[in-house]
Amino acid sequence: MSLLFLNAKSIFFFFTKQIFISMFYLYANLLVSFFLNFESSNIKNRHPLHVSSTDVVYNAKEKSLEINCKIFTDDFENALRKNYKTKVDLIGVKFQKNMDVLVKKYLETHLQIEVNGHKSAPNYIGFEIDNESVSVYFEIDNVNSLKELKFSNTILYDLFDDQMNLINVENNNIRKTARLAYPNKYQVLLF
């Protein structure tokens, strides 16, 4: 009888140990899974590349420069929040008028353009959301020809020390591209 008791006791401890090990692995997997999901959700909300793109097209017929700045929406909203200490919602229609003021003010501060050696104040047209980026439109009138463009571009330099700003200029089917990486902010393109 004591042999049967020992076997039952051994079986009990064996199964208890197996249950404990299973519970331990289950708990460990849940913990790892939680942290992986937490980390991946953070990664989804952040993108590893901090870049903006400014496209400039010389319209010879209209004698103007058409400018489109593309900036990641989340980064741009964070920059506006940081600089102007206010609620920012670029997607919400009811905030459009207030956001126009902030967007214009920010880009007037962080993007200056000289055309053919003369400072030019771009006319703000507006912005629109395009998937995960914001496209901001400007125009510079009275440009009879395009020989030189000088840029000062510090878009998002106030947020990221790895920010890169690309500039693409098209002038009579000639395309030139420049890359500004923090802290460099000046670029001259000659045609």
Z-matrix of the N, CA and C atoms (Angstrom, degrees):
N
C 1 1.442
C 2 1.529 1 110.72
N 3 1.315 2 115.86 1 -38.14
C 4 1.457 3 117.93 2 178.47
C 5 1.526 4 111.57 3 -65.29
N 6 1.338 5 117.39 4 -29.28
C 7 1.453 6 120.77 5 176.59
C 8 1.526 7 110.66 6 -66.36
N 9 1.313 8 116.55 7 -41.91
C 10 1.457 9 121.23 8 176.84
C 11 1.519 10 110.74 9 -63.74
N 12 1.332 11 116.32 10 -41.00
C 13 1.454 12 121.01 11 178.29
C 14 1.530 13 110.31 12 -63.35
N 15 1.325 14 117.33 13 -42.56
C 16 1.448 15 121.07 14 178.84
C 17 1.516 16 110.98 15 -63.48
N 18 1.303 17 115.94 16 -41.41
C 19 1.458 18 118.91 17 178.52
C 20 1.523 19 111.13 18 -65.67
N 21 1.296 20 117.19 19 -41.35
C 22 1.465 21 120.51 20 178.24
C 23 1.519 22 109.81 21 -65.29
N 24 1.348 23 115.23 22 -40.76
C 25 1.467 24 119.35 23 178.61
C 26 1.535 25 109.89 24 -65.03
N 27 1.319 26 117.64 25 -42.60
C 28 1.469 27 122.20 26 179.09
C 29 1.519 28 110.42 27 -64.01
N 30 1.319 29 115.06 28 -43.23
C 31 1.464 30 119.18 29 179.47
C 32 1.523 31 109.71 30 -63.34
N 33 1.332 32 116.41 31 -42.39
C 34 1.462 33 120.69 32 178.94
C 35 1.539 34 110.54 33 -59.57
N 36 1.342 35 116.60 34 -48.74
C 37 1.467 36 119.86 35 -179.85
C 38 1.529 37 111.96 36 -66.30
N 39 1.337 38 116.00 37 -36.85
C 40 1.451 39 120.08 38 177.80
C 41 1.529 40 110.58 39 -60.03
N 42 1.344 41 116.09 40 -49.84
C 43 1.466 42 119.79 41 -179.65
C 44 1.527 43 111.93 42 -68.00
N 45 1.305 44 117.47 43 -36.06
C 46 1.468 45 121.08 44 177.05
C 47 1.529 46 109.79 45 -62.44
N 48 1.344 47 114.97 46 -43.06
C 49 1.465 48 119.61 47 178.46
C 50 1.530 49 110.29 48 -63.88
N 51 1.321 50 117.60 49 -43.38
C 52 1.461 51 121.87 50 179.27
C 53 1.528 52 111.15 51 -62.69
N 54 1.326 53 116.27 52 -42.03
C 55 1.469 54 120.50 53 178.23
C 56 1.524 55 109.80 54 -63.75
N 57 1.338 56 116.64 55 -43.48
C 58 1.457 57 120.85 56 179.29
C 59 1.534 58 110.62 57 -60.96
N 60 1.347 59 116.58 58 -45.59
C 61 1.464 60 120.78 59 179.60
C 62 1.526 61 110.05 60 -63.12
N 63 1.324 62 117.27 61 -43.90
C 64 1.471 63 121.03 62 178.50
C 65 1.522 64 110.97 63 -61.81
N 66 1.318 65 116.01 64 -44.07
C 67 1.467 66 119.86 65 179.33
C 68 1.533 67 110.44 66 -64.28
N 69 1.333 68 116.44 67 -39.80
C 70 1.452 69 120.31 68 178.57
C 71 1.533 70 110.85 69 -60.63
N 72 1.348 71 116.25 70 -48.24
C 73 1.464 72 120.12 71 179.68
C 74 1.529 73 111.97 72 -64.84
N 75 1.327 74 115.68 73 -38.86
C 76 1.460 75 119.30 74 177.31
C 77 1.536 76 110.24 75 -61.79
N 78 1.334 77 116.28 76 -47.36
C 79 1.453 78 121.22 77 179.49
C 80 1.537 79 110.74 78 -62.20
N 81 1.344 80 116.54 79 -43.78
C 82 1.466 81 120.69 80 179.37
C 83 1.519 82 110.43 81 -62.71
N 84 1.330 83 117.93 82 -43.13
C 85 1.468 84 121.12 83 178.29
C 86 1.514 85 111.60 84 -64.02
N 87 1.320 86 116.37 85 -39.99
C 88 1.474 87 119.12 86 177.43
C 89 1.517 88 111.16 87 -62.87
N 90 1.326 89 116.07 88 -42.02
C 91 1.460 90 120.04 89 179.57
C 92 1.528 91 111.12 90 -64.16
N 93 1.320 92 116.81 91 -47.57
C 94 1.463 93 121.25 92 178.94
C 95 1.520 94 109.85 93 -61.42
N 96 1.305 95 116.30 94 -44.33
C 97 1.463 96 121.01 95 179.06
C 98 1.526 97 111.04 96 -60.32
N 99 1.331 98 116.59 97 -43.08
C 100 1.465 99 120.36 98 179.04
C 101 1.520 100 111.03 99 -59.48
N 102 1.339 101 115.88 100 -48.05
C 103 1.464 102 118.66 101 -177.72
C 104 1.515 103 112.26 102 -68.71
N 105 1.324 104 117.75 103 -35.74
C 106 1.462 105 119.61 104 176.70
C 107 1.517 106 110.73 105 -65.58
N 108 1.319 107 117.23 106 -42.88
C 109 1.462 108 119.79 107 178.22
C 110 1.511 109 111.39 108 -65.80
N 111 1.325 110 116.64 109 -39.96
C 112 1.459 111 120.59 110 178.31
C 113 1.521 112 109.96 111 -62.09
N 114 1.335 113 115.84 112 -46.44
C 115 1.458 114 120.27 113 -178.98
C 116 1.520 115 110.82 114 -66.43
N 117 1.335 116 117.83 115 -42.90
C 118 1.465 117 119.01 116 -178.74
C 119 1.516 118 111.11 117 -68.51
N 120 1.337 119 118.30 118 -31.44
C 121 1.467 120 118.55 119 176.88
C 122 1.519 121 110.09 120 -68.77
N 123 1.330 122 117.06 121 -33.99
C 124 1.460 123 119.29 122 175.60
C 125 1.516 124 111.09 123 -68.07
N 126 1.335 125 116.69 124 -37.66
C 127 1.452 126 120.20 125 -179.86
C 128 1.520 127 110.05 126 -66.82
N 129 1.336 128 116.95 127 -37.84
C 130 1.459 129 119.62 128 178.68
C 131 1.521 130 111.20 129 -61.32
N 132 1.325 131 116.23 130 -34.04
C 133 1.458 132 119.88 131 -177.86
C 134 1.521 133 112.38 132 -82.76
N 135 1.312 134 116.24 133 -13.69
C 136 1.460 135 119.77 134 177.56
C 137 1.510 136 107.52 135 -117.66
N 138 1.278 137 116.63 136 146.64
C 139 1.453 138 119.28 137 173.39
C 140 1.519 139 106.84 138 -117.25
N 141 1.307 140 116.69 139 142.65
C 142 1.466 141 119.78 140 -172.44
C 143 1.525 142 113.82 141 -75.64
N 144 1.320 143 117.27 142 -13.84
C 145 1.453 144 120.84 143 -176.87
C 146 1.523 145 109.42 144 -107.00
N 147 1.309 146 116.70 145 121.56
C 148 1.465 147 121.64 146 178.78
C 149 1.520 148 107.58 147 -105.16
N 150 1.326 149 114.88 148 100.38
C 151 1.456 150 119.80 149 -173.61
C 152 1.529 151 110.07 150 -143.18
N 153 1.317 152 115.29 151 146.25
C 154 1.464 153 121.37 152 169.57
C 155 1.529 154 106.55 153 -127.01
N 156 1.307 155 114.86 154 161.49
C 157 1.458 156 120.09 155 -179.97
C 158 1.516 157 108.67 156 -133.67
N 159 1.324 158 115.62 157 130.68
C 160 1.457 159 121.00 158 176.35
C 161 1.522 160 107.77 159 -118.61
N 162 1.327 161 115.43 160 116.82
C 163 1.460 162 121.51 161 179.06
C 164 1.519 163 109.13 162 -104.78
N 165 1.323 164 115.86 163 129.81
C 166 1.458 165 121.93 164 179.63
C 167 1.524 166 107.67 165 -124.36
N 168 1.319 167 115.99 166 126.95
C 169 1.462 168 120.98 167 178.51
C 170 1.528 169 107.86 168 -122.36
N 171 1.348 170 115.62 169 126.57
C 172 1.455 171 119.14 170 175.61
C 173 1.521 172 108.23 171 -84.56
N 174 1.335 173 115.24 172 120.66
C 175 1.455 174 121.71 173 178.19
C 176 1.530 175 107.06 174 -100.04
N 177 1.327 176 116.33 175 98.44
C 178 1.471 177 121.71 176 -175.77
C 179 1.525 178 111.40 177 -64.08
N 180 1.310 179 117.02 178 -36.23
C 181 1.461 180 121.09 179 -179.12
C 182 1.534 181 111.25 180 -64.26
N 183 1.345 182 116.17 181 -44.71
C 184 1.474 183 121.38 182 179.75
C 185 1.528 184 112.67 183 -87.83
N 186 1.334 185 116.04 184 -8.00
C 187 1.464 186 122.29 185 -176.15
C 188 1.533 187 110.94 186 53.09
N 189 1.348 188 113.36 187 53.73
C 190 1.462 189 118.75 188 -177.95
C 191 1.525 190 110.68 189 -146.40
N 192 1.328 191 114.60 190 162.12
C 193 1.458 192 121.63 191 171.75
C 194 1.522 193 107.65 192 -105.57
N 195 1.320 194 116.04 193 126.92
C 196 1.466 195 121.74 194 177.35
C 197 1.517 196 106.77 195 -102.61
N 198 1.326 197 116.43 196 123.30
C 199 1.462 198 121.98 197 -171.68
C 200 1.525 199 109.64 198 -120.31
N 201 1.327 200 115.30 199 133.47
C 202 1.457 201 122.36 200 177.35
C 203 1.524 202 108.16 201 -131.98
N 204 1.334 203 117.03 202 116.04
C 205 1.464 204 122.20 203 175.46
C 206 1.515 205 108.35 204 -101.25
N 207 1.335 206 116.44 205 126.38
C 208 1.464 207 121.58 206 176.19
C 209 1.517 208 108.75 207 -110.70
N 210 1.339 209 114.42 208 127.61
C 211 1.463 210 121.32 209 -176.47
C 212 1.525 211 107.36 210 -138.04
N 213 1.344 212 117.73 211 139.28
C 214 1.460 213 119.83 212 175.53
C 215 1.526 214 109.48 213 -57.26
N 216 1.320 215 115.89 214 131.82
C 217 1.467 216 121.97 215 -174.86
C 218 1.522 217 112.09 216 -58.00
N 219 1.338 218 117.74 217 -48.84
C 220 1.463 219 119.85 218 -176.49
C 221 1.528 220 111.56 219 -63.08
N 222 1.318 221 117.03 220 -41.04
C 223 1.468 222 120.27 221 178.70
C 224 1.526 223 111.03 222 -66.35
N 225 1.316 224 115.84 223 -42.20
C 226 1.460 225 119.90 224 -178.36
C 227 1.533 226 110.71 225 -65.42
N 228 1.325 227 116.68 226 -42.44
C 229 1.463 228 119.55 227 177.13
C 230 1.523 229 110.70 228 -61.32
N 231 1.331 230 117.44 229 -41.07
C 232 1.467 231 120.63 230 178.24
C 233 1.530 232 111.44 231 -63.74
N 234 1.324 233 117.21 232 -39.73
C 235 1.470 234 120.21 233 178.16
C 236 1.525 235 111.10 234 -65.22
N 237 1.327 236 116.70 235 -42.11
C 238 1.468 237 120.31 236 178.88
C 239 1.528 238 110.50 237 -64.62
N 240 1.329 239 117.03 238 -42.71
C 241 1.471 240 121.34 239 177.55
C 242 1.526 241 110.62 240 -59.73
N 243 1.315 242 115.52 241 -47.05
C 244 1.466 243 120.67 242 -177.50
C 245 1.527 244 111.38 243 -63.79
N 246 1.324 245 116.95 244 -43.59
C 247 1.463 246 120.64 245 -175.79
C 248 1.521 247 113.88 246 -76.66
N 249 1.322 248 117.61 247 -34.64
C 250 1.463 249 119.87 248 -171.51
C 251 1.514 250 113.93 249 -115.09
N 252 1.330 251 117.32 250 2.34
C 253 1.473 252 122.90 251 173.65
C 254 1.526 253 112.06 252 46.82
N 255 1.323 254 116.07 253 51.39
C 256 1.462 255 120.93 254 -178.77
C 257 1.523 256 109.59 255 -144.47
N 258 1.315 257 115.67 256 166.13
C 259 1.464 258 121.41 257 176.49
C 260 1.530 259 108.09 258 -67.85
N 261 1.328 260 115.73 259 134.01
C 262 1.463 261 120.75 260 -177.75
C 263 1.519 262 108.97 261 -126.82
N 264 1.328 263 115.76 262 129.38
C 265 1.466 264 122.23 263 175.43
C 266 1.521 265 107.64 264 -148.09
N 267 1.319 266 115.85 265 96.88
C 268 1.462 267 120.23 266 -177.64
C 269 1.522 268 112.33 267 -77.02
N 270 1.325 269 116.90 268 -18.63
C 271 1.458 270 120.68 269 -176.87
C 272 1.530 271 111.55 270 -86.75
N 273 1.323 272 117.22 271 -35.67
C 274 1.467 273 121.76 272 -176.79
C 275 1.520 274 113.21 273 -66.37
N 276 1.319 275 116.07 274 126.23
C 277 1.471 276 121.57 275 -177.76
C 278 1.524 277 111.68 276 -65.31
N 279 1.334 278 116.82 277 -35.74
C 280 1.467 279 119.01 278 -176.19
C 281 1.531 280 113.33 279 -68.78
N 282 1.336 281 116.97 280 -14.77
C 283 1.461 282 120.45 281 179.21
C 284 1.529 283 112.77 282 -101.22
N 285 1.321 284 117.34 283 4.65
C 286 1.473 285 122.53 284 -172.36
C 287 1.526 286 112.90 285 -52.82
N 288 1.315 287 117.66 286 -47.44
C 289 1.465 288 120.72 287 -176.77
C 290 1.531 289 111.37 288 -63.48
N 291 1.344 290 116.55 289 -45.28
C 292 1.466 291 120.08 290 178.32
C 293 1.522 292 111.88 291 -65.67
N 294 1.332 293 116.01 292 -38.27
C 295 1.460 294 120.16 293 -179.28
C 296 1.530 295 111.05 294 -69.29
N 297 1.329 296 117.38 295 -34.93
C 298 1.469 297 120.54 296 175.72
C 299 1.524 298 110.95 297 -56.41
N 300 1.324 299 116.42 298 -42.02
C 301 1.470 300 121.09 299 -179.82
C 302 1.528 301 109.91 300 -62.90
N 303 1.343 302 116.58 301 -46.71
C 304 1.467 303 120.38 302 -178.31
C 305 1.524 304 112.12 303 -67.00
N 306 1.331 305 116.64 304 -43.70
C 307 1.464 306 121.21 305 -179.01
C 308 1.528 307 110.21 306 -61.48
N 309 1.317 308 115.85 307 -47.26
C 310 1.471 309 120.68 308 179.66
C 311 1.534 310 110.77 309 -60.93
N 312 1.319 311 116.06 310 -46.74
C 313 1.465 312 120.83 311 -178.39
C 314 1.533 313 111.24 312 -62.19
N 315 1.329 314 116.28 313 -43.51
C 316 1.462 315 120.18 314 -179.19
C 317 1.527 316 110.94 315 -63.11
N 318 1.319 317 116.42 316 -48.13
C 319 1.468 318 118.64 317 -176.26
C 320 1.521 319 112.47 318 -73.14
N 321 1.325 320 118.34 319 -29.15
C 322 1.464 321 119.42 320 173.56
C 323 1.527 322 110.53 321 -63.30
N 324 1.337 323 116.01 322 -32.73
C 325 1.462 324 121.36 323 179.69
C 326 1.528 325 111.86 324 -78.35
N 327 1.336 326 116.94 325 -37.62
C 328 1.462 327 120.89 326 -169.78
C 329 1.526 328 115.37 327 -104.45
N 330 1.324 329 117.51 328 -2.28
C 331 1.469 330 120.37 329 177.21
C 332 1.523 331 108.95 330 -139.80
N 333 1.323 332 115.80 331 105.72
C 334 1.463 333 120.84 332 175.62
C 335 1.524 334 108.77 333 -114.36
N 336 1.333 335 114.15 334 144.52
C 337 1.461 336 119.79 335 -176.74
C 338 1.524 337 109.41 336 -132.99
N 339 1.329 338 115.02 337 133.26
C 340 1.464 339 121.46 338 170.77
C 341 1.521 340 106.99 339 -110.67
N 342 1.326 341 116.06 340 131.06
C 343 1.465 342 121.65 341 179.53
C 344 1.519 343 107.66 342 -111.26
N 345 1.326 344 116.21 343 120.98
C 346 1.469 345 122.40 344 178.76
C 347 1.530 346 111.84 345 51.86
N 348 1.344 347 116.07 346 40.82
C 349 1.464 348 121.20 347 176.73
C 350 1.518 349 115.26 348 83.67
N 351 1.327 350 118.87 349 3.24
C 352 1.462 351 122.03 350 -179.62
C 353 1.520 352 110.45 351 -118.45
N 354 1.352 353 115.22 352 131.89
C 355 1.466 354 118.97 353 176.45
C 356 1.517 355 109.41 354 -61.14
N 357 1.316 356 115.02 355 135.23
C 358 1.462 357 119.79 356 -179.07
C 359 1.519 358 109.21 357 -127.44
N 360 1.310 359 115.45 358 132.37
C 361 1.464 360 120.34 359 176.93
C 362 1.528 361 108.28 360 -96.93
N 363 1.335 362 116.92 361 107.86
C 364 1.468 363 118.86 362 179.47
C 365 1.528 364 111.63 363 -63.04
N 366 1.316 365 116.47 364 142.28
C 367 1.464 366 121.90 365 174.32
C 368 1.522 367 108.43 366 -83.83
N 369 1.321 368 115.56 367 121.98
C 370 1.461 369 120.77 368 -179.95
C 371 1.519 370 109.28 369 -73.91
N 372 1.328 371 116.53 370 127.96
C 373 1.462 372 121.15 371 178.95
C 374 1.524 373 110.84 372 -100.83
N 375 1.328 374 116.94 373 -42.68
C 376 1.454 375 120.49 374 179.67
C 377 1.516 376 111.26 375 153.72
N 378 1.335 377 115.00 376 -172.77
C 379 1.455 378 119.50 377 178.17
C 380 1.515 379 109.70 378 -139.65
N 381 1.326 380 115.03 379 160.93
C 382 1.456 381 121.32 380 174.11
C 383 1.521 382 108.92 381 -145.99
N 384 1.335 383 114.80 382 153.72
C 385 1.451 384 121.11 383 178.02
C 386 1.521 385 108.03 384 -89.75
N 387 1.321 386 115.55 385 131.34
C 388 1.461 387 121.60 386 179.26
C 389 1.530 388 107.16 387 -129.48
N 390 1.333 389 116.04 388 95.88
C 391 1.469 390 122.35 389 -174.40
C 392 1.518 391 110.12 390 57.18
N 393 1.336 392 118.52 391 -113.49
C 394 1.465 393 121.36 392 -176.44
C 395 1.522 394 113.01 393 -99.45
N 396 1.331 395 116.72 394 11.69
C 397 1.457 396 118.82 395 -179.46
C 398 1.521 397 110.93 396 -129.07
N 399 1.311 398 113.68 397 162.13
C 400 1.458 399 122.18 398 176.15
C 401 1.520 400 106.77 399 -108.19
N 402 1.313 401 116.30 400 130.91
C 403 1.470 402 120.98 401 173.02
C 404 1.520 403 107.32 402 -104.93
N 405 1.321 404 115.76 403 122.64
C 406 1.468 405 121.37 404 -179.74
C 407 1.524 406 106.83 405 -113.05
N 408 1.348 407 115.41 406 129.97
C 409 1.468 408 120.90 407 -173.46
C 410 1.525 409 111.47 408 -110.70
N 411 1.334 410 114.59 409 135.60
C 412 1.458 411 123.59 410 176.31
C 413 1.522 412 108.20 411 -134.80
N 414 1.330 413 114.65 412 165.79
C 415 1.455 414 120.05 413 174.58
C 416 1.520 415 108.39 414 -147.07
N 417 1.317 416 115.68 415 141.51
C 418 1.464 417 121.56 416 173.15
C 419 1.522 418 106.34 417 -117.14
N 420 1.328 419 116.03 418 119.66
C 421 1.462 420 122.37 419 -178.12
C 422 1.529 421 111.10 420 -91.09
N 423 1.341 422 114.79 421 170.94
C 424 1.466 423 123.31 422 174.14
C 425 1.529 424 113.09 423 60.23
N 426 1.318 425 116.29 424 45.39
C 427 1.457 426 121.13 425 175.69
C 428 1.531 427 106.50 426 -108.59
N 429 1.335 428 115.67 427 98.74
C 430 1.467 429 120.24 428 -176.57
C 431 1.524 430 113.09 429 -67.99
N 432 1.316 431 116.43 430 -35.52
C 433 1.464 432 121.56 431 175.91
C 434 1.525 433 106.87 432 -153.21
N 435 1.320 434 115.52 433 161.67
C 436 1.463 435 119.68 434 179.89
C 437 1.524 436 109.19 435 -120.30
N 438 1.331 437 114.40 436 110.55
C 439 1.458 438 119.95 437 179.19
C 440 1.521 439 111.77 438 -114.17
N 441 1.339 440 115.77 439 -31.30
C 442 1.463 441 119.84 440 -177.13
C 443 1.520 442 110.15 441 -149.01
N 444 1.329 443 115.06 442 135.59
C 445 1.464 444 121.71 443 173.05
C 446 1.519 445 107.97 444 -126.08
N 447 1.323 446 116.03 445 127.51
C 448 1.456 447 120.64 446 175.55
C 449 1.525 448 107.24 447 -116.24
N 450 1.323 449 115.35 448 127.96
C 451 1.464 450 121.12 449 -178.36
C 452 1.514 451 110.49 450 -113.90
N 453 1.318 452 115.07 451 144.03
C 454 1.456 453 122.97 452 161.93
C 455 1.523 454 103.99 453 -121.13
N 456 1.322 455 115.77 454 111.16
C 457 1.458 456 120.49 455 -173.73
C 458 1.524 457 109.50 456 -127.56
N 459 1.335 458 116.20 457 110.14
C 460 1.469 459 121.96 458 177.62
C 461 1.529 460 110.72 459 -121.92
N 462 1.321 461 116.68 460 29.92
C 463 1.461 462 120.65 461 179.81
C 464 1.531 463 109.44 462 -59.13
N 465 1.320 464 115.59 463 124.02
C 466 1.468 465 126.27 464 178.86
C 467 1.526 466 114.23 465 65.82
N 468 1.329 467 118.58 466 8.91
C 469 1.461 468 119.70 467 174.27
C 470 1.528 469 110.45 468 -64.15
N 471 1.324 470 116.91 469 -23.68
C 472 1.457 471 121.07 470 178.62
C 473 1.530 472 112.32 471 -75.63
N 474 1.340 473 117.66 472 -8.34
C 475 1.461 474 121.50 473 178.12
C 476 1.523 475 113.37 474 -110.02
N 477 1.320 476 117.41 475 -41.34
C 478 1.459 477 121.07 476 -169.84
C 479 1.525 478 112.06 477 -128.38
N 480 1.322 479 115.28 478 134.11
C 481 1.463 480 118.62 479 176.12
C 482 1.530 481 111.71 480 -90.81
N 483 1.345 482 116.19 481 7.48
C 484 1.464 483 120.33 482 172.46
C 485 1.535 484 110.70 483 -119.75
N 486 1.335 485 115.66 484 19.34
C 487 1.464 486 121.43 485 -178.50
C 488 1.530 487 110.68 486 -66.00
N 489 1.327 488 115.10 487 138.74
C 490 1.454 489 121.32 488 176.39
C 491 1.529 490 107.44 489 -126.52
N 492 1.323 491 117.08 490 132.51
C 493 1.457 492 122.34 491 178.83
C 494 1.520 493 109.46 492 -119.36
N 495 1.318 494 114.60 493 120.09
C 496 1.458 495 120.92 494 179.43
C 497 1.517 496 109.91 495 -95.14
N 498 1.307 497 116.09 496 142.31
C 499 1.466 498 121.72 497 177.80
C 500 1.519 499 107.50 498 -126.56
N 501 1.319 500 116.79 499 123.28
C 502 1.457 501 123.07 500 178.18
C 503 1.524 502 107.85 501 -118.97
N 504 1.321 503 116.38 502 125.69
C 505 1.460 504 120.23 503 -178.86
C 506 1.521 505 108.56 504 -125.21
N 507 1.339 506 114.84 505 132.30
C 508 1.455 507 120.37 506 176.17
C 509 1.522 508 108.44 507 -118.52
N 510 1.336 509 115.33 508 125.87
C 511 1.454 510 121.78 509 -177.57
C 512 1.530 511 108.13 510 -137.13
N 513 1.327 512 116.81 511 107.88
C 514 1.465 513 121.55 512 179.78
C 515 1.528 514 112.01 513 50.24
N 516 1.305 515 116.51 514 53.86
C 517 1.466 516 124.89 515 178.51
C 518 1.527 517 114.34 516 66.30
N 519 1.305 518 118.21 517 11.10
C 520 1.461 519 122.30 518 172.11
C 521 1.524 520 106.86 519 -104.50
N 522 1.322 521 115.53 520 125.33
C 523 1.465 522 120.14 521 -177.06
C 524 1.524 523 109.40 522 -114.92
N 525 1.331 524 115.11 523 129.69
C 526 1.459 525 121.14 524 176.69
C 527 1.518 526 108.47 525 -126.01
N 528 1.335 527 114.59 526 144.70
C 529 1.457 528 120.67 527 -178.98
C 530 1.518 529 109.36 528 -129.26
N 531 1.320 530 115.36 529 142.48
C 532 1.463 531 121.21 530 176.46
C 533 1.527 532 107.97 531 -133.91
N 534 1.323 533 114.31 532 152.43
C 535 1.456 534 120.57 533 178.33
C 536 1.519 535 108.68 534 -125.92
N 537 1.318 536 114.83 535 124.86
C 538 1.459 537 120.99 536 175.70
C 539 1.524 538 108.27 537 -110.91
N 540 1.316 539 116.79 538 123.08
C 541 1.460 540 121.51 539 177.91
C 542 1.522 541 108.25 540 -113.59
N 543 1.321 542 115.53 541 137.48
C 544 1.459 543 121.37 542 179.58
C 545 1.522 544 109.55 543 -47.77
N 546 1.307 545 119.88 544 132.44
C 547 1.459 546 131.12 545 7.35
C 548 1.535 547 113.80 546 -97.08
N 549 1.325 548 117.86 547 4.76
C 550 1.468 549 120.36 548 -179.30
C 551 1.522 550 109.93 549 -65.69
N 552 1.322 551 115.55 550 131.41
C 553 1.461 552 117.98 551 -176.01
C 554 1.520 553 114.16 552 -127.47
N 555 1.314 554 118.66 553 -8.46
C 556 1.466 555 120.49 554 -176.52
C 557 1.528 556 111.56 555 -108.46
N 558 1.308 557 114.88 556 142.82
C 559 1.463 558 121.52 557 175.77
C 560 1.515 559 109.33 558 -151.01
N 561 1.337 560 116.22 559 137.75
C 562 1.462 561 121.87 560 176.04
C 563 1.522 562 107.56 561 -119.81
N 564 1.328 563 115.79 562 130.77
C 565 1.458 564 121.31 563 175.09
C 566 1.514 565 108.28 564 -118.25
N 567 1.351 566 115.84 565 128.84
C 568 1.461 567 121.33 566 -178.22
C 569 1.535 568 109.34 567 -110.49
N 570 1.333 569 115.66 568 143.63
C 571 1.471 570 121.52 569 177.46
C 572 1.512 571 109.91 570 -124.76
